[in-house]
Amino acid sequence: MRVRLLRLRRGIAGGTVAGLCALLLAPAPAAAAETAREPGGGSLVLVLDSSGSMADPVGGGDPGRTRMAAARDAVGTVVDGLPDGHPTGLRVYGADRASGCTDTRLVKPVAPLDRAGLKAAVAALTPKGDTPIGLSLRKAAEDLPAPPPGAITTRTILLISDGEDTCGTPRPCEVAAELARRGIGLRIDTVGFQVKGKAREQLECVAEAGNGRYYDAPDADALARQLQRAARLSADGYRLRGTRIEGTPTRDGAPALPPGQYLDTIGPGEKRYYAVDMDDASTVNLAATAVPQPGAAVDTVDKLTTTVVWVSGTGDEGGCATRSQIFHQDEGAVPLTSAVSRIPTETRYSTCDNAGRYWLRVTRESKPGSDAARWPLEIVHGVEKPLPAGTVPAQSQPQYGAGGPAAALPTGDPEDVRGGTGFNDARELRPGVFRDRLLPSQTLWYKVPVGWGQQLRYDVEFADEPTVGDDGSPARSYGGTEVYTPSRHPVGGGTGVFTSETAYTGEPIALRMGTVPVAWANRYEADPNVIATHAPGGHYIAVTLGADAARIARNPEIAVVLRIAVLGEEKAGPEHHARVKAPAKQDESTARADTGGAGGAGWTGTTAVAVGGGALVLLAGVLIALGRARRRAGRNGRDA
């Protein structure tokens, strides 16, 4: 099996991490107290080894305890931590006969979580027989219910074994690969309980072929910890939303994509086309989020690219704008978003300014050995209408200014919160200090309203955690964060000002991140981190813990603290002079209009500038200030 070592593109955040005492002194909030999430539609079936070897003693500090006894306790801990109602079932093998390669049985069908029933079922097991892993995996896939029509959900097989398959056929790795090819959203995680050599290699192979992760459990404590991680990842998978649509490999027959939110899938090496009709004045925002299984095999430079395509009279394709995003690490997959805009130039000279039919092209590029499964693809199309006639927008704001790395952020005791699973259920936060818990391979999401003239600035602090002993595995993982505009454009990283990833070894670390101020004229700037920051609304924060943290941290989850500030005086609209008048504030539908996933807020300001009389003086000053913007307008043309 290929060994993946973390290759971080960026270095460790320097300096002292302020405020981490809150992490060290205060316990993480209990699972029972967390905010309930909306049902994700996913399901889980535990496949538990009950073969003869599970009667062997655990050894170590508790020599009289059997492996099965440890497994019973671990499964009990897992079901206690799953969300109420999460569809969960139990299949066992080796429990009914002293020998036999058909000894696999569904003990508890997949149904809304029955904690007491699952615990009782495991308590009744007596280890007896052989280890038909391949057959049990095939049957477990049949145990999982099909997703509702039009939905894409995560269906998880969680295999717990203390040895390799003893039956030979069907071969477990081949079964895992077959199931992964057949089922979108299916993952197979494996936990090896006190396994070595060929047994561990086989379980690693099953997990990799099945779009999942292998978790090593050398003792009973590790078994409980790793089972909790795998089960919670299943229950907390990205909540996908949208109307099902099927892109085409070429422009011919591409489905029309009106403004809205859609779901498709994309395989490695594929291109998907969608037809988009545009007028000659509006800004059109298009974003595609690929959602692989958390922790699935990826390469550092595996890429998702979005392109706005125009076609010449002779049928040749050209690009109005294109953007690519890569993973930047090879520990395991996380959601990956690429976004692009068609922004009409001020002088309307570009081919891409014309009204007509364009195409969104989404391309996935993967290295050999990366996850070969089809990934769910969430696509958002939003339109921003032009400013009303006579409106003079404020000057662009391409600098971070007061929102740079040295900005003062909130202090004090953190408030316990629970982040969302993705863009669609991101937890809305106000400025302040917040604490959450994060699993290895997991990304949590938050949304912060940011108005005209304001900028988002935040820190993410990863906790000091007790670590497990050195077992030869990688000694470090990473912590990461990204910030997205209301139209889901990733911004903030890659500027040389902020860093989106840093190494994590269990020691306290911090990342600083932010945006430039929101200004309508930012769309004419050169830097893509500035161009996209041109409309107010909910800005998204994503926080990720690398997959290899499962080999480092002793606790199932680690604590993270967010310190969030929204800097600057909010303006009532895009005009250079408009301010929100105290004490009245614009409500969410105006000053901080957000499309709720439809691709970015348009202008919602109050009063257009009158062009006449004394207003001409103001206009002259603004035109000078916008000189730079006009000179850069061409960057948003055909080759932007």
C-alpha positions as CSV (number, residue, x, y, z in Angstrom):
1,M,0.0,0.0,0.0
2,R,1.3,3.5,-0.9
3,V,2.4,5.4,2.2
4,R,1.3,9.1,2.2
5,L,3.3,11.5,4.1
6,L,2.1,15.1,4.6
7,R,3.7,17.6,2.3
8,L,2.6,21.0,3.5
9,R,3.1,23.8,1.0
10,R,3.1,26.3,3.8
11,G,5.1,26.5,7.1
12,I,4.2,26.4,10.7
13,A,2.5,29.6,12.0
14,G,5.1,31.4,14.0
15,G,4.8,33.3,17.3
16,T,3.1,32.8,20.5
17,V,-0.5,31.5,20.4
18,A,-2.5,33.9,22.4
19,G,-5.5,32.8,24.4
20,L,-4.9,29.0,24.3
21,C,-5.4,28.8,28.0
22,A,-9.1,28.6,27.3
23,L,-8.5,25.4,25.4
24,L,-6.3,23.9,28.1
25,L,-8.4,24.8,31.1
26,A,-11.9,24.3,29.8
27,P,-13.2,20.9,28.8
28,A,-14.8,20.4,25.4
29,P,-18.6,20.5,25.5
30,A,-20.3,17.2,26.0
31,A,-21.8,15.5,22.9
32,A,-25.2,15.4,24.5
33,A,-25.2,19.2,24.7
34,E,-24.4,19.9,21.1
35,T,-26.8,21.7,18.8
36,A,-28.8,19.2,16.8
37,R,-28.1,19.0,13.1
38,E,-30.6,18.5,10.4
39,P,-30.9,14.9,9.2
40,G,-28.3,14.1,6.6
41,G,-30.0,11.1,5.1
42,G,-26.9,8.9,5.6
43,S,-26.7,5.5,7.2
44,L,-24.2,3.2,9.0
45,V,-23.8,-0.5,9.3
46,L,-21.3,-1.9,11.8
47,V,-19.7,-5.2,10.7
48,L,-18.2,-6.8,13.9
49,D,-15.8,-9.7,14.0
50,S,-17.1,-12.4,16.3
51,S,-14.6,-15.1,15.2
52,G,-12.8,-17.4,17.6
53,S,-9.8,-15.1,18.0
54,M,-12.0,-12.4,19.6
55,A,-12.1,-14.7,22.7
56,D,-8.4,-14.1,23.1
57,P,-7.3,-11.8,26.0
58,V,-6.5,-8.2,25.3
59,G,-3.3,-8.4,27.3
60,G,-1.4,-5.5,28.7
61,G,-2.8,-4.0,31.9
62,D,-6.0,-6.1,31.8
63,P,-5.0,-9.7,31.0
64,G,-8.3,-11.2,32.0
65,R,-10.4,-9.1,29.5
66,T,-11.2,-10.6,26.1
67,R,-11.1,-8.8,22.8
68,M,-14.9,-9.3,22.5
69,A,-15.4,-7.6,25.9
70,A,-13.4,-4.6,24.7
71,A,-15.4,-4.5,21.5
72,R,-18.7,-4.5,23.4
73,D,-17.6,-1.5,25.5
74,A,-16.3,0.3,22.4
75,V,-19.5,-0.3,20.4
76,G,-21.5,1.0,23.4
77,T,-19.4,4.2,23.5
78,V,-20.0,4.6,19.7
79,V,-23.7,4.3,19.8
80,D,-24.0,6.7,22.8
81,G,-22.1,9.3,20.7
82,L,-24.2,9.0,17.5
83,P,-26.9,11.6,16.8
84,D,-30.5,10.6,17.8
85,G,-32.2,8.8,15.0
86,H,-29.1,8.2,12.8
87,P,-29.9,5.1,10.8
88,T,-27.6,2.4,12.2
89,G,-27.4,-1.4,11.9
90,L,-25.2,-4.3,13.0
91,R,-23.9,-7.3,11.1
92,V,-21.6,-9.9,12.6
93,Y,-19.6,-12.8,11.3
94,G,-18.1,-15.9,13.0
95,A,-20.8,-15.8,15.7
96,D,-23.0,-18.8,14.9
97,R,-20.8,-21.8,14.0
98,A,-17.4,-23.1,14.9
99,S,-16.4,-23.0,11.3
100,G,-17.9,-22.0,7.9
101,C,-17.4,-19.3,5.3
102,T,-21.1,-18.4,5.1
103,D,-21.4,-17.5,8.8
104,T,-22.5,-13.8,8.5
105,R,-25.7,-12.5,9.9
106,L,-27.6,-9.1,10.1
107,V,-28.3,-8.9,13.8
108,K,-29.9,-5.4,13.8
109,P,-31.3,-4.0,10.5
110,V,-30.4,-0.5,9.6
111,A,-33.1,1.7,11.2
112,P,-33.3,4.8,13.4
113,L,-30.7,4.5,16.1
114,D,-31.7,2.0,18.8
115,R,-28.9,2.4,21.4
116,A,-30.3,-0.2,23.9
117,G,-31.0,-2.7,21.2
118,L,-27.5,-2.5,19.6
119,K,-25.8,-2.8,23.0
120,A,-27.9,-5.8,23.8
121,A,-27.2,-7.5,20.5
122,V,-23.4,-7.1,21.0
123,A,-23.7,-8.3,24.6
124,A,-25.3,-11.6,23.3
125,L,-22.5,-12.5,21.0
126,T,-20.1,-15.4,21.7
127,P,-16.9,-15.6,19.5
128,K,-16.9,-19.0,17.7
129,G,-15.9,-19.3,14.0
130,D,-14.1,-18.2,10.9
131,T,-13.6,-14.8,9.3
132,P,-15.6,-14.3,6.1
133,I,-14.8,-10.6,5.6
134,G,-15.3,-10.5,1.8
135,L,-18.8,-12.0,2.0
136,S,-19.8,-9.9,5.0
137,L,-18.8,-6.7,3.1
138,R,-20.9,-7.7,0.2
139,K,-23.9,-8.4,2.4
140,A,-23.4,-5.2,4.4
141,A,-23.7,-3.1,1.2
142,E,-27.1,-4.7,0.7
143,D,-28.1,-3.9,4.3
144,L,-27.7,-0.1,3.6
145,P,-30.9,1.6,2.3
146,A,-30.7,3.3,-1.1
147,P,-30.8,7.1,-0.9
148,P,-34.1,8.9,-1.5
149,P,-34.7,9.7,-5.2
150,G,-32.6,12.7,-6.3
151,A,-30.5,12.7,-3.1
152,I,-26.8,11.9,-2.6
153,T,-26.0,10.7,0.9
154,T,-23.1,9.0,2.8
155,R,-23.6,5.3,3.4
156,T,-20.9,3.8,5.6
157,I,-19.7,0.3,6.3
158,L,-17.6,0.2,9.4
159,L,-15.6,-3.0,9.7
160,I,-14.0,-4.0,13.0
161,S,-11.7,-7.0,12.8
162,D,-8.8,-8.6,14.7
163,G,-7.5,-10.6,11.8
164,E,-7.5,-11.3,8.1
165,D,-10.1,-13.1,6.0
166,T,-9.8,-16.9,6.4
167,C,-12.1,-17.9,3.6
168,G,-10.2,-16.7,0.5
169,T,-13.2,-15.9,-1.7
170,P,-14.6,-13.5,-2.3
171,R,-11.4,-11.5,-1.8
172,P,-12.1,-8.5,0.6
173,C,-10.1,-5.9,-1.4
174,E,-11.8,-6.9,-4.7
175,V,-15.3,-6.7,-3.0
176,A,-14.5,-3.2,-1.6
177,A,-13.4,-2.0,-5.0
178,E,-16.5,-3.4,-6.7
179,L,-18.8,-1.8,-4.1
180,A,-17.0,1.6,-4.4
181,R,-17.4,1.6,-8.2
182,R,-21.1,0.8,-7.9
183,G,-22.3,3.2,-5.2
184,I,-21.9,7.0,-5.1
185,G,-21.5,8.1,-1.5
186,L,-20.5,4.6,-0.2
187,R,-17.4,4.4,2.0
188,I,-15.8,1.5,3.9
189,D,-13.8,2.3,7.0
190,T,-11.9,-0.4,8.8
191,V,-10.5,-0.7,12.3
192,G,-7.8,-3.2,13.0
193,F,-7.9,-4.4,16.6
194,Q,-4.4,-5.6,17.6
195,V,-3.5,-6.6,14.0
196,K,-0.1,-6.8,12.3
197,G,1.4,-8.0,9.1
198,K,-0.9,-9.4,6.4
199,A,-4.0,-8.8,8.5
200,R,-3.3,-5.1,8.8
201,E,-2.3,-4.8,5.1
202,Q,-5.6,-6.4,4.1
203,L,-7.7,-4.0,6.2
204,E,-5.7,-1.1,4.9
205,C,-6.4,-2.3,1.3
206,V,-10.1,-2.7,2.0
207,A,-10.4,0.9,3.3
208,E,-8.4,2.4,0.5
209,A,-10.3,0.5,-2.2
210,G,-13.6,1.4,-0.4
211,N,-13.0,5.2,-0.4
212,G,-12.5,5.1,3.4
213,R,-9.8,5.2,6.1
214,Y,-8.0,2.5,8.0
215,Y,-7.8,3.1,11.8
216,D,-5.2,1.2,13.9
217,A,-6.3,0.1,17.4
218,P,-3.4,-1.5,19.3
219,D,-5.3,-1.6,22.6
220,A,-8.9,-1.3,24.0
221,D,-8.7,2.4,24.5
222,A,-7.6,3.0,20.9
223,L,-10.4,0.7,19.7
224,A,-13.0,2.9,21.4
225,R,-11.3,6.1,20.2
226,Q,-11.0,5.0,16.6
227,L,-14.5,3.6,16.4
228,Q,-15.9,6.9,17.7
229,R,-14.0,8.8,15.0
230,A,-15.1,6.6,12.1
231,A,-18.8,6.5,13.2
232,R,-19.1,10.2,13.8
233,L,-17.6,11.0,10.4
234,S,-20.3,8.9,8.9
235,A,-23.1,10.7,10.8
236,D,-21.6,14.2,10.2
237,G,-21.0,14.0,6.5
238,Y,-21.5,17.0,4.2
239,R,-25.3,17.8,3.8
240,L,-25.7,18.1,0.1
241,R,-28.6,20.2,-1.4
242,G,-29.7,20.9,-4.9
243,T,-31.7,19.8,-7.9
244,R,-30.3,16.7,-9.6
245,I,-28.8,17.5,-13.0
246,E,-26.4,15.6,-15.3
247,G,-23.7,17.5,-17.1
248,T,-22.3,16.3,-20.4
249,P,-18.7,15.6,-21.5
250,T,-19.0,18.1,-24.3
251,R,-21.1,21.2,-25.0
252,D,-23.5,19.2,-27.2
253,G,-26.6,18.5,-25.2
254,A,-25.4,20.3,-22.0
255,P,-28.3,20.9,-19.6
256,A,-29.4,24.5,-19.1
257,L,-28.4,25.9,-15.7
258,P,-30.7,28.7,-14.6
259,P,-29.8,30.6,-11.3
260,G,-30.1,28.1,-8.4
261,Q,-28.3,25.2,-6.8
262,Y,-27.7,21.8,-8.3
263,L,-26.3,18.3,-7.7
264,D,-24.2,16.2,-10.1
265,T,-21.3,13.8,-9.9
266,I,-17.8,13.9,-11.5
267,G,-15.2,11.1,-12.0
268,P,-11.4,11.4,-12.2
269,G,-10.3,12.9,-15.5
270,E,-13.8,14.0,-16.5
271,K,-15.2,17.3,-17.8
272,R,-18.8,18.3,-17.2
273,Y,-20.5,21.0,-19.2
274,Y,-23.6,23.1,-18.3
275,A,-25.2,25.8,-20.5
276,V,-25.6,29.3,-18.9
277,D,-27.5,32.1,-20.5
278,M,-26.2,35.6,-19.6
279,D,-27.2,39.2,-20.3
280,D,-24.7,41.9,-21.2
281,A,-24.6,43.7,-17.9
282,S,-24.9,41.3,-14.9
283,T,-22.1,39.7,-12.9
284,V,-22.6,35.9,-13.0
285,N,-21.1,33.8,-10.2
286,L,-20.6,30.1,-10.6
287,A,-19.2,27.7,-8.0
288,A,-18.6,24.0,-7.9
289,T,-17.9,22.1,-4.7
290,A,-16.6,18.5,-5.0
291,V,-17.4,16.4,-1.9
292,P,-15.2,13.3,-1.8
293,Q,-15.4,10.9,1.2
294,P,-13.5,12.5,4.1
295,G,-9.9,11.2,4.2
296,A,-10.1,9.4,0.8
297,A,-6.8,9.1,-1.0
298,V,-5.8,12.3,-2.9
299,D,-2.6,13.8,-4.2
300,T,-1.4,17.3,-3.2
301,V,-2.0,18.6,-6.7
302,D,-5.3,16.8,-7.5
303,K,-7.4,19.6,-9.0
304,L,-10.9,21.0,-9.6
305,T,-11.2,23.7,-12.2
306,T,-14.1,25.9,-13.2
307,T,-14.2,27.8,-16.5
308,V,-16.7,30.1,-18.2
309,V,-16.6,29.1,-21.8
310,W,-17.6,31.1,-24.9
311,V,-17.7,29.8,-28.4
312,S,-16.6,31.7,-31.5
313,G,-18.5,31.8,-34.8
314,T,-16.3,29.0,-36.1
315,G,-17.0,26.8,-33.1
316,D,-13.7,27.3,-31.2
317,E,-13.9,27.5,-27.4
318,G,-12.4,30.3,-25.4
319,G,-12.3,31.0,-21.7
320,C,-13.9,34.1,-20.2
321,A,-12.5,33.2,-16.8
322,T,-11.0,30.2,-15.1
323,R,-10.0,29.2,-11.6
324,S,-8.4,26.0,-10.1
325,Q,-8.2,24.7,-6.6
326,I,-5.9,21.9,-5.3
327,F,-5.8,20.0,-2.0
328,H,-2.3,21.3,-1.0
329,Q,-1.8,18.1,1.1
330,D,-2.0,14.3,0.5
331,E,-3.3,13.1,3.9
332,G,-6.8,12.7,2.7
333,A,-9.7,14.3,0.9
334,V,-11.8,17.3,2.1
335,P,-14.4,19.3,0.3
336,L,-12.9,21.3,-2.6
337,T,-14.5,24.4,-4.1
338,S,-13.6,26.2,-7.3
339,A,-15.5,29.3,-8.3
340,V,-15.5,31.7,-11.2
341,S,-17.3,34.9,-12.3
342,R,-18.2,36.5,-15.6
343,I,-17.8,40.2,-14.8
344,P,-18.6,42.6,-17.6
345,T,-15.8,45.1,-18.2
346,E,-16.5,48.8,-17.7
347,T,-16.0,49.7,-21.3
348,R,-17.8,46.7,-22.7
349,Y,-15.0,45.8,-25.1
350,S,-14.7,42.1,-24.4
351,T,-16.2,39.2,-26.3
352,C,-17.4,37.9,-22.9
353,D,-19.4,41.1,-22.3
354,N,-22.0,40.1,-24.9
355,A,-25.4,38.6,-24.1
356,G,-25.9,35.1,-25.1
357,R,-25.2,31.4,-24.3
358,Y,-22.1,30.5,-22.4
359,W,-21.0,27.2,-20.7
360,L,-19.7,26.3,-17.3
361,R,-17.1,23.6,-17.6
362,V,-16.0,21.7,-14.5
363,T,-12.9,19.6,-14.7
364,R,-11.5,17.1,-12.3
365,E,-7.8,16.1,-12.5
366,S,-6.4,13.2,-10.4
367,K,-3.0,11.6,-10.0
368,P,-2.6,7.8,-10.3
369,G,-3.4,6.2,-6.9
370,S,-5.9,8.9,-5.9
371,D,-9.5,8.1,-5.1
372,A,-11.2,6.8,-8.2
373,A,-14.8,7.1,-7.0
374,R,-17.3,9.6,-8.5
375,W,-17.6,12.6,-6.3
376,P,-20.8,14.5,-5.6
377,L,-20.6,17.9,-7.1
378,E,-22.7,20.8,-5.7
379,I,-23.1,23.7,-8.2
380,V,-24.3,27.2,-7.5
381,H,-25.3,29.8,-10.1
382,G,-26.0,33.3,-8.9
383,V,-26.6,36.6,-10.7
384,E,-25.8,40.2,-9.5
385,K,-27.7,42.8,-11.4
386,P,-25.8,46.0,-12.4
387,L,-26.0,49.1,-10.3
388,P,-29.0,51.5,-10.9
389,A,-28.3,54.3,-13.4
390,G,-26.4,57.2,-11.8
391,T,-25.1,55.2,-8.9
392,V,-21.4,55.9,-8.2
393,P,-19.8,53.0,-6.3
394,A,-17.2,53.4,-3.7
395,Q,-13.5,53.1,-4.5
396,S,-12.1,49.5,-4.5
397,Q,-10.4,48.4,-1.4
398,P,-7.7,45.9,-2.4
399,Q,-5.6,46.2,0.8
400,Y,-6.2,44.4,4.1
401,G,-5.3,47.5,6.1
402,A,-6.6,47.3,9.7
403,G,-7.7,43.7,9.0
404,G,-4.1,42.4,8.6
405,P,-2.4,39.8,10.8
406,A,-1.9,42.2,13.6
407,A,-5.6,43.1,14.0
408,A,-6.9,43.0,17.6
409,L,-9.5,40.2,18.0
410,P,-12.1,39.5,20.7
411,T,-10.9,37.9,23.9
412,G,-12.7,36.3,26.9
413,D,-14.3,33.0,27.6
414,P,-15.3,31.0,24.5
415,E,-18.9,30.1,23.8
416,D,-19.5,26.4,22.9
417,V,-20.9,26.0,19.4
418,R,-21.2,23.2,16.8
419,G,-20.2,24.0,13.2
420,G,-22.1,22.8,10.2
421,T,-21.2,20.0,7.8
422,G,-20.9,22.3,4.7
423,F,-22.1,25.5,3.0
424,N,-25.8,24.5,3.4
425,D,-25.9,24.2,7.2
426,A,-23.0,26.4,8.2
427,R,-23.5,27.7,11.8
428,E,-24.1,31.4,11.7
429,L,-21.9,33.3,14.2
430,R,-21.5,36.9,15.3
431,P,-18.2,38.5,16.2
432,G,-16.9,36.9,19.4
433,V,-15.0,33.9,20.8
434,F,-16.2,30.3,20.1
435,R,-15.1,26.8,20.9
436,D,-15.8,23.6,18.9
437,R,-14.5,20.0,18.6
438,L,-13.0,18.6,15.4
439,L,-12.4,15.0,14.3
440,P,-9.4,13.9,12.1
441,S,-10.5,14.2,8.4
442,Q,-13.4,16.5,9.3
443,T,-14.2,20.0,8.1
444,L,-16.6,22.3,10.1
445,W,-18.4,25.3,8.6
446,Y,-19.5,28.7,10.0
447,K,-21.1,31.7,8.4
448,V,-20.5,35.3,9.4
449,P,-22.5,38.3,8.0
450,V,-20.3,41.0,6.5
451,G,-21.6,44.3,5.2
452,W,-20.6,46.9,2.6
453,G,-17.2,48.4,3.6
454,Q,-16.5,45.7,6.2
455,Q,-14.0,42.9,6.3
456,L,-13.9,39.6,8.1
457,R,-10.9,38.8,10.3
458,Y,-10.5,35.7,12.4
459,D,-8.0,33.3,14.1
460,V,-8.3,29.5,14.5
461,E,-6.5,28.0,17.5
462,F,-6.0,24.2,17.6
463,A,-5.7,22.8,21.1
464,D,-2.8,21.3,23.0
465,E,-3.7,17.6,23.1
466,P,-2.3,14.5,24.8
467,T,-0.7,12.2,22.1
468,V,-0.4,8.5,21.7
469,G,2.9,6.6,21.8
470,D,5.1,6.5,18.7
471,D,4.0,3.5,16.6
472,G,6.1,4.4,13.5
473,S,3.3,6.4,12.0
474,P,3.7,10.0,10.7
475,A,4.4,12.3,13.7
476,R,2.4,15.3,12.4
477,S,-0.7,16.2,10.6
478,Y,-2.1,19.7,9.7
479,G,-4.7,22.2,10.6
480,G,-6.3,24.3,7.9
481,T,-8.9,27.0,7.3
482,E,-10.5,28.6,4.2
483,V,-12.8,31.6,3.9
484,Y,-15.4,32.0,1.2
485,T,-17.5,34.9,-0.1
486,P,-21.4,34.6,-0.2
487,S,-21.0,33.3,-3.8
488,R,-18.6,30.6,-2.5
489,H,-15.4,32.0,-4.0
490,P,-12.4,31.0,-1.9
491,V,-10.4,34.0,-0.8
492,G,-7.8,35.0,1.8
493,G,-5.2,32.3,1.2
494,G,-2.4,32.6,-1.4
495,T,-1.9,36.4,-0.8
496,G,1.3,36.2,1.1
497,V,-0.5,37.9,4.0
498,F,-2.4,35.0,5.5
499,T,-1.6,31.2,5.6
500,S,-4.3,28.6,5.3
501,E,-2.4,25.5,6.6
502,T,0.0,24.8,9.3
503,A,1.6,21.6,10.8
504,Y,-0.1,20.0,13.8
505,T,1.7,17.6,16.2
506,G,-0.6,17.9,19.2
507,E,1.0,21.1,20.3
508,P,-1.0,24.3,20.3
509,I,-1.0,26.2,16.9
510,A,-2.9,29.0,15.4
511,L,-3.9,30.2,11.9
512,R,-4.8,33.8,11.0
513,M,-7.2,34.5,8.1
514,G,-9.3,37.3,6.7
515,T,-10.7,39.2,3.7
516,V,-10.2,42.7,2.3
517,P,-13.2,45.1,2.8
518,V,-16.3,44.4,0.7
519,A,-16.5,47.0,-2.1
520,W,-18.5,46.9,-5.3
521,A,-15.5,48.1,-7.4
522,N,-13.2,45.2,-6.1
523,R,-14.5,43.2,-9.1
524,Y,-12.2,45.2,-11.3
525,E,-9.1,44.6,-9.3
526,A,-6.3,42.1,-10.4
527,D,-6.0,39.9,-7.3
528,P,-8.6,37.0,-7.3
529,N,-8.8,37.3,-3.5
530,V,-10.0,40.9,-4.0
531,I,-12.1,40.4,-7.2
532,A,-14.5,38.0,-5.4
533,T,-14.9,40.2,-2.3
534,H,-17.4,42.5,-4.0
535,A,-20.8,41.8,-2.4
536,P,-22.1,41.7,1.2
537,G,-23.7,38.7,2.9
538,G,-22.8,35.6,4.8
539,H,-19.0,34.8,4.5
540,Y,-18.1,31.2,5.2
541,I,-15.3,29.9,7.4
542,A,-14.2,26.3,7.0
543,V,-11.9,24.6,9.5
544,T,-10.2,21.3,8.8
545,L,-8.1,18.8,10.8
546,G,-5.9,16.5,8.8
547,A,-6.5,12.8,8.6
548,D,-3.2,11.8,10.2
549,A,-4.3,13.5,13.4
550,A,-6.0,10.1,14.1
551,R,-2.5,8.7,14.7
552,I,-1.5,11.6,17.0
553,A,-4.2,12.7,19.3
554,R,-5.3,10.5,22.2
555,N,-8.8,12.1,22.5
556,P,-11.3,11.2,19.7
557,E,-11.8,15.0,18.9
558,I,-9.6,18.0,19.5
559,A,-10.8,21.4,20.6
560,V,-10.6,24.5,18.4
561,V,-11.2,28.1,19.3
562,L,-12.3,30.8,16.8
563,R,-11.8,34.5,17.4
564,I,-14.0,36.4,15.0
565,A,-14.1,40.1,14.2
566,V,-16.0,42.1,11.6
567,L,-14.0,45.3,11.1
568,G,-15.1,48.6,9.7
569,E,-18.2,50.8,9.7
570,E,-21.0,49.2,7.7
571,K,-22.3,51.2,4.7
572,A,-25.9,51.1,3.6
573,G,-24.9,50.3,0.0
574,P,-22.1,50.3,-2.6
575,E,-22.0,54.2,-2.9
576,H,-18.9,56.0,-1.8
577,H,-20.7,58.1,0.8
578,A,-23.5,55.9,2.0
579,R,-23.4,55.0,5.7
580,V,-25.8,53.0,7.9
581,K,-27.5,55.7,10.0
582,A,-27.7,55.1,13.8
583,P,-29.7,53.9,15.5
584,A,-31.6,52.3,12.7
585,K,-30.0,49.3,11.1
586,Q,-30.7,47.5,7.8
587,D,-32.2,44.1,8.4
588,E,-30.8,40.9,6.9
589,S,-32.9,41.2,3.8
590,T,-31.2,44.5,2.8
591,A,-27.9,45.5,4.3
592,R,-26.6,42.0,4.5
593,A,-28.6,40.4,1.7
594,D,-27.5,36.8,1.2
595,T,-28.9,34.5,-1.5
596,G,-28.9,31.5,0.9
597,G,-26.8,29.4,-1.5
598,A,-27.9,30.9,-4.8
599,G,-24.5,32.4,-5.6
600,G,-23.9,35.8,-4.0
601,A,-25.8,39.0,-3.0
602,G,-26.6,41.7,-5.4
603,W,-26.8,45.5,-4.7
604,T,-29.4,46.4,-2.1
605,G,-28.3,50.0,-1.3
606,T,-30.8,52.7,-0.4
607,T,-30.3,55.8,-2.6
608,A,-28.6,56.3,-6.0
609,V,-26.3,59.3,-6.3
610,A,-27.9,62.1,-8.3
611,V,-25.7,63.3,-11.1
612,G,-26.2,67.0,-11.2
613,G,-25.4,70.2,-9.4
614,G,-23.0,69.6,-6.5
615,A,-23.0,65.9,-7.1
616,L,-20.8,66.4,-10.2
617,V,-18.0,67.4,-7.8
618,L,-18.3,64.1,-6.0
619,L,-18.5,62.3,-9.3
620,A,-15.2,63.8,-10.5
621,G,-13.4,62.7,-7.4
622,V,-14.7,59.2,-7.6
623,L,-13.8,58.9,-11.3
624,I,-10.2,59.7,-10.4
625,A,-10.3,57.1,-7.7
626,L,-11.6,54.5,-10.2
627,G,-8.9,55.2,-12.7
628,R,-7.0,52.2,-11.5
629,A,-10.1,50.0,-11.7
630,R,-10.7,51.0,-15.3
631,R,-7.1,50.2,-16.3
632,R,-7.6,46.7,-14.9
633,A,-11.0,46.1,-16.4
634,G,-9.5,44.0,-19.2
635,R,-8.4,41.4,-16.7
636,N,-12.0,40.4,-16.4
637,G,-12.3,39.8,-20.1
638,R,-11.7,36.7,-22.2
639,D,-8.6,35.4,-20.4
640,A,-9.4,36.4,-16.8
